[in-house]
Amino acid sequence: MTDALLRVRDLRIGATIYPPGAKAQDIEIVHGVSFDLEKGKVLGLIGESGAGKSTIGLAALAYGRGSVRITDGEVCLNGRDILTLGSRGHRALRGAEVSYVSQSAAASFNPAKPILAQVIEAAVRHGRMSRRTAEARAIDLFRQLGLPEPDRIGDRYPHQVSGGQLQRCMTALALCPEPDLVVFDEPTTALDVTTQIDVLKAIKDAIAATGVAALYITHDLAVVAQVADEIMVLRGGQTVEHGATEQIINSPREDYTRALVSVRSIQHPAQPEPPAKVVEIEGICARYKGLHFDILSDINLALSPGRTLAVVGESGSGKSTLARVMTGLLPPREGRILFEGRALVPEQRARPREDLREIQMIYQMADVAMNPRQSVETIIGRPLEFYFNLRGAEKRRRTVELLDAIDLGAAYLDRYPAELSGGQKQRVCIARALAARPKVIICDEVTSALDPLVADGILKLLLDLQRVEGVAYMFITHDLATVRAIADTIAVMHRGRVVRYGPKSRVLSPPFDDYTDLLLGSVPEMRIGWLEEVIAQRKMESAGN
Amino acid sequence: MNGLVLRFVAQRVALSLLLLLLVSVLIFAGTQILPGDVAASILGQSATPEALANLREELGLNQPAWWRYLAWLGGLLQGDLGTSLTNGRDIGEAIGQRFSNTLFLAATAAIIAVPLAIFLGLVSVLYRERWPDKVISGISLASVSVPEFLIGYILMFWIGVQLGWAPSVAILNEGMGFWQKLHAISLPVAVLTLVVLAHMMRMTRAALLNVLQSPYIETAELKGLSQMSVIWRHAMPNAISPVVNVVMLNLAYLVVGVVVVEVVFVYPGMGQFLVDHVSKRDVPVVQACGLIFAAVYIGLNMVADIVSILANPRLRHPK
C-alpha cells in the first residue's frame, strides 16, 4: 500500500493526569494502533468515550489536547512522518493538508468574528489561495452544504445561525483550504435527529464532491455506517476490530462489536395503565419572564403510578420547561398540576416539604448536578436528613441500602464525584432521587451524555427500580430508541405543544402525523444505504405534495 | 449601531448622570458635616462675634443646607463652580490650569502604561509559566507592592540626584515648551506607570488565559496559526471587556489618585490644590475638586461599560 494518504503505525499516545491528592502520573491512553487510509476514502473510528478515538484523530494533525502527547509510533501523511516535524512544520500542516471538524461548532467558532472570516482564515494564512478565491470557494461550499443564503451567511456571527447550520459552516471551514484529509470528530452528535440527517447528508456529499479523505469519529455505529467505507472499532485505546463497513455491521467478529451493534436490547412491553393517576397536568401554559409568547401551550398529560411517561421532542420543544413547571421552578401562566387528585402550589418555594419530596429530579449532566466537594455519602445522605430526619448509623445504613440498589455498594461511600465514571455518577444521582422515596421521578435526558452500553445499563437499572419501588417516571428525551426501550405512554412534543399522546403501541404505529413521521424516520438505522433511502423518500414526498 | 446597542448605551449614560447627581449630594453633605467653621478660620481667633456673624451672613452660611445645595447645583449646571472662600477668586479659573496639568501628567503616564501593560500581558501569556512570564510577574508585583511615595523618593534620589537625568522636582512654567514639560514630569510619570502597570498587566494575562481555555482557540491552533496570531487575533477580541474595565479603573486612578505623587514631586496639579484647600477649610473648592474627581471616575467607568457593550457581538449583531 504505497499510495496510502495516511499511514499510522503502532501509534502510542500518553498523557499526564493529576489524580486528586496524588502526584502527577504518566499514563498511556492509546496502545499501539495501526491503520491506513487511502485518498478519497472514509474511515470510521468508533468506540465509547475513553476509547481514544478523538486522541487518534487529533494525532493525524500531530496535536495533543492539554497534557496529551504522542509518545511513539509513526503517522505518515503524504509519505512523510509528521511526528518528526517541528512546531513550525506542524503549523504548516494544520489547516492546510489536514483540517478538523469538532463536535460542538457552537463552541468552536470564535464568537467575536464573522463566520466567513473564520472559514477562509486557514486557506489565506497558509497562502493556499488569495482572499478573493478563498471567499468564492467558501461561498461555493456554503451552497454545496445546503446553507441558506450562501452569499450572505458568512457575514453573520456564530450566534446568529442555528446549531445545524453552524455545524455545516464548520465543515466548510475544514474543506475551504482544500485539505487532503479531514478529521470529523462527532460532527452530528450534538444535533437533533431531524437536523442530524441533513448535516450528515451534506457532509457525505461534500466528501464525495471534493474527493477528500476523512477520519469520521463517532460513538454511533448507525451514523458511521452511512458515511464510512471502513470502520475501526476501538476500546480502551486498542483496536478491537477493523474491516469494511459491510462486514462490521452485518457480520461482526468480536463480541464487543456485536454488543455495539445490538445495543438497546431492552425488552419492555408496555404495561396496561391503571385507572388511578399520580400526576395530572391540566391545561398548562407557561412562558419565561420577558417573553411575549408561550413556551408551553395547553399541555394535558397524566402519569400513572409505577409507569413511565416518555416526553419526546427536539431541543426547543419545551420538554425541559415542562419539568420546570412540574417542580415549581417556573409557575405556569395558566393551568394546574394535580398530585394524587389535589392541586399543587405553583411556586416551588411555597410548596410543603412533603410535596417536594414526592417529585424528584435526575438531570442530564450528572457531574454538574453534584457538589464536587461532597462525598457520595454526603450527597445521598442529604435528602435522608432533609426529608426523614435520619442521623448517624441509621442514615448510613439507608445510604448503603441505596448504594446496593444502584449496584455500587458500600465501597463507594467515601468516593468523590471526580473519582466516578459517567455512568456511576448518574447512578449516584438516581440513588439521591430515590432517597426521598418519591412517587414521581422526572428524568431529564438522563442517558444523553452517556455511551450506549452505559446508557443501556442505566435504563435497565431504572426499570428494575420501578418494579421494586413502584415509582412513576416522567422521562424527558430526544432519543427515540430510549423511548422505545422504556416507555409505557408517550407524548411527542413539538414547538410547545403535544402533537401525539397515548400508549406506546399506538403512538409508535401508523398512521402518523407529519411531525412524528419525520422524527421516527430520522433515527439512524444500522444498515448501509439508509441515509440515501430516507433522503430519496423525502424528496418524493415533497414532490408529491 | 442598532436600536438595542443604542438603548444600552443611553441607559449607561443616564445611569452615570444619575450617579453623578447622587455623588454631588454626598459631597455636599460630607463637606457640611466637616468640623470647623470657615468664618472663624478666615478671621482667626481674635475675631469679634459681630464680625463672625457678618461674615457668615455674607458667605450665605446662615441659609438652610438644602437651599445652599440647590444654589450650588444651579451654579454648577451653568458652569459656575463658585468662588473660593479664602481668597475670593473664581474656582473655575483657579482649577482650570491645575486640572489641565493633572490631565497632562495622567495622559502621559497612560500613553506609556496602557500599551506597555497590554504588551507585557501578551508576552507573559505567550511564554506562560516560563521565565519571561515569571520575570514580568515578579517585577510588576514588586512595583505595585512598594508604596508609591517610596518609589518616588527612590527614583528621585537615584535618577534625579545621582544620575542627574531628570529634575527631581516637577515644576512647570509658562514659558516651557512641550518637550521641556515632558522632561520635567518624567519622574512622576515613571512612578505612576510603575504603580498602574501591574494591575492592568495581570488582568490582561488572566483574561487572555481564561479565553485560551475556549474550544475556539483549539480551532485556531488546528488552523496552523502561530501562537501570537492565536492570542492576538482570536483571544484578544474576546478579552477586551475585562481588560478595558481594568484599564479604565487605572486611568481614573491616574487622575484621581495622584495626590501623593503630586505632593512628593511638588507638581502643580489638582491633588496638591485639593490638599491645600482642605487644610484651609475652603469648602467650595473642596466640593468642586471632589465633584470633578467623581465626574472623571464615573465618566471613565461609563466608557468602560460602553466599550464592553460595543465589544459584545451578541448585542452588536442581534439575531
Chai-1 contact restraints between the chains, C-beta under 6 A:
chainA,res_idxA,chainB,res_idxB,connection_type,confidence,min_distance_angstrom,max_distance_angstrom,comment,restraint_id
A,L61,B,L222,contact,1.0,0.0,6.0,A-B,restraint_1
A,R91,B,G224,contact,1.0,0.0,6.0,A-B,restraint_2
A,R94,B,L222,contact,1.0,0.0,6.0,A-B,restraint_3
A,R94,B,G224,contact,1.0,0.0,6.0,A-B,restraint_4
A,G95,B,K223,contact,1.0,0.0,6.0,A-B,restraint_5
A,G95,B,G224,contact,1.0,0.0,6.0,A-B,restraint_6
A,Y100,B,L222,contact,1.0,0.0,6.0,A-B,restraint_7
A,A107,B,P215,contact,1.0,0.0,6.0,A-B,restraint_8
A,S108,B,P215,contact,1.0,0.0,6.0,A-B,restraint_9
A,S108,B,Y216,contact,1.0,0.0,6.0,A-B,restraint_10
A,S108,B,T219,contact,1.0,0.0,6.0,A-B,restraint_11
A,F109,B,Y216,contact,1.0,0.0,6.0,A-B,restraint_12
A,N110,B,Y216,contact,1.0,0.0,6.0,A-B,restraint_13
A,N110,B,H234,contact,1.0,0.0,6.0,A-B,restraint_14
A,P111,B,P313,contact,1.0,0.0,6.0,A-B,restraint_15
A,A112,B,P237,contact,1.0,0.0,6.0,A-B,restraint_16
A,A112,B,N238,contact,1.0,0.0,6.0,A-B,restraint_17
A,A112,B,P313,contact,1.0,0.0,6.0,A-B,restraint_18
A,E121,B,K223,contact,1.0,0.0,6.0,A-B,restraint_19
A,A122,B,K223,contact,1.0,0.0,6.0,A-B,restraint_20
A,Y157,B,P313,contact,1.0,0.0,6.0,A-B,restraint_21
A,Y157,B,H317,contact,1.0,0.0,6.0,A-B,restraint_22
A,H159,B,R314,contact,1.0,0.0,6.0,A-B,restraint_23
A,Q160,B,K319,contact,1.0,0.0,6.0,A-B,restraint_24
